[in-house]
Amino acid sequence: MANRFKKKTRSQGFESDVMDGSALNYNEEINLVKSVNINKRNFVYPLFQSSLKVFVYEFIKTYLHGLYMGTQKNENLVIENFAALASNANPVMTAPQIATYKENGSAIIENHSIYVHLRYMGAPYQVTVFLISNGNGMFNDLKYFISVLGIENNSYQTHQLADHIISESIKNSIYKNSIINLKFDSEGRIDIEEMNISEFKSEKLEEIFIPASYKTELKKFYKCIKDYKDIGLKLRYLFSGKPGTGKTKSVRTLINMCHKKATILLTEGDVDFKALFDFARLFEPAIICLDDLDLLVGSRSSNYSPKLLSSFLQELDGFDKNNVFLLATTNDKELVDLAASRPLRFDLTLDFGMLDNKNYYDLVMANTKNEKILNIFDDELMDSLKKKKVTGAFIVNLIHQAEIMDKINPATDLKKYLQNFIEMSYNGFYKEHEDEQKDFGFSMSKASNDDFLELEL
């Protein structure tokens, strides 16, 4: 189940449960007392309060509940009581409302505010994690906080405790070292959905038919992720090339290789680059994957969004940590603004071209073990494909079509079927090559109506 983090919310429904903090002057950080030597009930309690990013706010609620339930372990923290506020409109203490449980037993807490009594290094504290709404109108900005209150004279390490909870909740996040799809919408909301590695498991480096020097760069990227603690340096790559040339397959292969060694972030929708990079910076290391970068940021020479481009450039220039890696793709690097793709913003731009025809046989062998289909791709068929200069994706699609037809009608003459299919599909996929059709090995004029397979429905 997707977990929705709301940075903004409509004035109806959700807002009624949120305290209106427009009259409150909340600072980013409040530290009333750093050390207390006198224990008097009318004395000001030691208090530390700090604002949180929305993601960390959710992480903390889940982490503290995990400690309380025993699904998380921390020898310095003992949770004695965990309660929640039903709502700000109905401010009564209640048991936490669980939105969903993850496979490891961790829970997503729906309540906006939680109250935890705990012991840190043996001393008692009260920790509150809450949100408030600032402003009026259709949308209200939500702000998120952690407040740590010391309740005895030796409970003065409030700042240290807040820092400890924040760092541990991030380190033990249910999303750490997972593959995550972030879905953005135009109203500033984000759905966070975990993806299964099975979607990428079939992608292997030895089955990508690209120049050896390109594979070396993919291996270097993986090495920097695998040995991140020792190397501590990020990489940012832009893959450029027409569809079917291997750039997306290279990204998917790196996702498979880096699984469980980094937190991998995919995106959908109207990407909020600040929120995306803020989320990525929580993890060490993290990989952001941006498909079709030209459609996201554009170029000043064509249609583009100044706000999105500016936000993207700020994030690239504003890396204050080396933990965020970047993999981006584009069908045409000329459509990506030069300011976004220049050196230092990207470490390397790799141009993916058409598949080298000497790799055609290897590609076929890598995509099917069916002897009947393998025999179809003889020298005659391969020569015709080489003349057409087709992409690897075109060949993989031919294999797919042959497998389908073989299952539908095993008696089909698959070679004759593929010859006809090539002519039909090539004109659709490669219109710009229509003037070259006379040089190709197969021609529609050579095929009679008797050569086409009719299927009974």
ZISULPE-V391962 format. One line per field, one symbol per residue. phi: phi as a letter, one per 20 degrees, with the letter a starting at -180 (. if undefined). Layout:
phi: ???
//
This chain:
phi: .fdeddecbffemfffedffdfeedeefbccfcebcdddcfeefffcccbfcfgffgfgfgfffffffeneccbfecceebcccegaffcfdfbffeefadefenfdeeegfccccebdclneebddddbccddncofccfeccbccddedbfeedeffffffffffffffdgfefmddcdedecfdndcedcfdefgfcfeecffdddcggffffffffgffffgdgfeemceccdddcrfgneofffffffffffegmdbedddcbnefeffffffffffdcecceddelgffedmbfebfbdgffffffffffeefeceedeccccbfbffeeggfedfgnecfbddeedfffffegffffffdbdffffgffeefffffffffflfefffffffffffffffffbgefffffffgffgffffffecffdgfegfeefdcffeeefffeeddee
//
